[in-house]
Amino acid sequence: MARNISLKQAYWFLAACGALYVTFISILCTSWAQKHALYVHKLHTLWWHDLNKPEQFGFLKNQVQPLHIPTPDGEFLYAWHIVPIAKYIANEERLIEQQTISAAQFKDSVGFDLLSKDQNSRLVINFHGNAGTVAQGWRTDAYRSLSSGAPDQIHVLAIDYRGFGLSTGTPDEQGLITDGIATVQWAIDVAKIPPERIVLVGQSLGTAVAAAVAEHFVRVSQVEFAGVVLIAPFSDLPTLLLTYSIKGLIPILSPLRPYPRLQRFFSGFLRDTWNTSSRITNLVRKSQKVNLHLIHSKDDFDISWKHSESLFYAAANATSTSGLSIKQIEAVKLRKDLHEGGSLESWNSDGMKKISKQIVRYGGHNRITTYPCIARTVQHIFEQ
């Protein structure tokens, strides 16, 4: 009798879990729910942090200057320009004496002069992941780390996409790509930084933005950058969702793995697909001298490092007009064992198209952005 009651309770518990899961997935099929679940742009710390006071995040007075970047479709992106520490020290008196100015007055700032008038300036344009703002989590530490390879030269420009933080608008795939393009165009046209002195860096969702922006410029205007660095990238959103769990706890489509038709059915409701694999393939094919670096942590429980492996093969394959098998790529690629630091694999096509994949053992999904392997990669790109 007791056993029958226990089995009945277990049955109803599983039935309730199944019903909740179906309800959850059904809600995610709606555009509104997808937008908030994917971009999480309403989850931030603006209630107790003021982005216009970067000193709250450990920066020196006027080391960070907020600015607005307009987009061609009428939005305004909130952004930070971070002066590298050695450049700050060399101009400390000017920076400290500068009166507080608004984001709209950025071109009147000392920081803008240091960026735009120095022929040795290098610029990292940073595209962050979903949720939060330019100042969320490890991001402020990442900005400091990015310029550490050349603290007298490497400036950082970080933006909040439309709908994030203090930026206007509502996020979607095409909107975020437009934001990225507008940011790069601002750097080239307003700050007067040529593409060969710009590195695009993206993390998580930001890797999809960075890849799309790099592909756009090489496809539309044959503009190529010093390099593109993708940290914890994913091949495309439908593939990611097959194994992805929110915070490692709430699965999306993985419970439907025994039912591939159902997985494909629900994947068909996705409004934004973020197909980085196809964009990287097109970027490499149309580029004359692409410099692409994929960096991923083995202990990333949000996005598996296998996505970087897949993207590496896609990029290497795109260097050949006749196509390459994984076996052919494995036979030719160079591999360096970094021991506890992980491994580094590289693919060099005629010395012009350079692709690398670094898999580090530690760093998780977000903290890795602050690690020296990122700063070293950026500095190495600029040295080339």
Helices and strands as residue ranges (DSSP letters): H 2-28, H 31-39, G 54-57, E 64-70, E 76-82, H 85-90, H 92-97, G 103-108, H 110-116, E 122-127, H 139-146, E 154-159, H 173-189, G 195-197, E 198-203, H 205-221, E 227-231, H 237-241, E 245-246, E 250-251, G 254-256, H 260-267, H 276-286, E 291-297, H 306-318, H 326-332, E 334-337, G 339-341, E 343-349, E 353-360, G 367-370, H 372-383
